Amino acid sequence: MPNYIEEINKKYQLPAGIDKMTKEKVYDPITQHIKSWAYRNDYSLADIKLSGSRVKGTAVSLAPDIDIFICLASSNTETIRNIYNSLYSYFATRSSSYRKKNISIGLTFSGINVDLIPGQKRGQSEGDHSLYKSKQDAWTQTNIDKHIRLVKTSNRIPEIVAAKIWRYCNRLSFPSILLELVIIEALKNKGTTDRDKNFMSLLGYLKDNIQMARIIDPANPNNVISEDIITSAQKRKIAEAARESLNKKYWKEILW
C-alpha cells in the first residue's frame, strides 16, 4: 500500500526534463539570447545546458522553474563578476521580471521562472567552474555536474521532493542545494523502504541540527554552503517549522 510520501509526491512531482512547449517557448529562445549575448561581448561559450531540479528529477509543480547553466570557456579573459553583470544587464531589457540572486540571475520568461547560472571553466578540470557570488561580491569554485550526480545517486529523491513540498507549504527560504545536502546527511544511515519514517527523521534533524549543522560543498571543501547562502533567521524558521510539523497529529497537517 502506498505511503503518504509516495502519494503526495505523485500529486506534485514533475517528470525529469522539460516538456515540448516549455522547450519551444522558453528554453530555446533563451538559449538563442544567451548566444547573442556571448557574441556581442566576444565571450567564448563552451556549453549551455539544463541544470538543477529538472535534471535531478526533483522538480515540483508548486514552484515550477528552470535552471540553465551557461558554461564559458576557460580562454575568456573577462572576470566572472563582469560576465555575471553583463548577463544581468542583457536580460534586464528582455524579461518582465529579473533580479540578482547569489550565483544566478532570476527572471521570468513567457510566464516561467528561470535561473541563469553563468560559470567559467577552470582550466582543463572536468566540470570545475568559477561562479560569481553576488551577495558576497566574490567568486567561488564548484562543480554543478558533481552536485547533479550526487543527488541522482543518493536514493533520497522521494525525501527531497517531499521536503520541497514541505518547504512550499511552510513558505520557507531553504535553498535547494542546501536542502538536498542536508537530507543526504540527515538520512545517511537510513534505509529506503519507509520514506514516511525517513521524513519524520528528517524533521527531527531539522529541529535539532539545522541551526548549527556545517554543510560543505561536496565539490569544494572551502565552500561552507550552510553559511554562504542562508541566514541565521532563516535557519531558525526552518527549525521552528520542523518542530511544529512534528507536533501535528495527521500527515495532511504536515504536507498537503
Order of alpha helices (4+ residues) and beta strands (2+ residues): alpha-alpha-beta-alpha-beta-alpha-beta-beta-beta-beta-beta-alpha-alpha-alpha-alpha-beta-beta-alpha-alpha
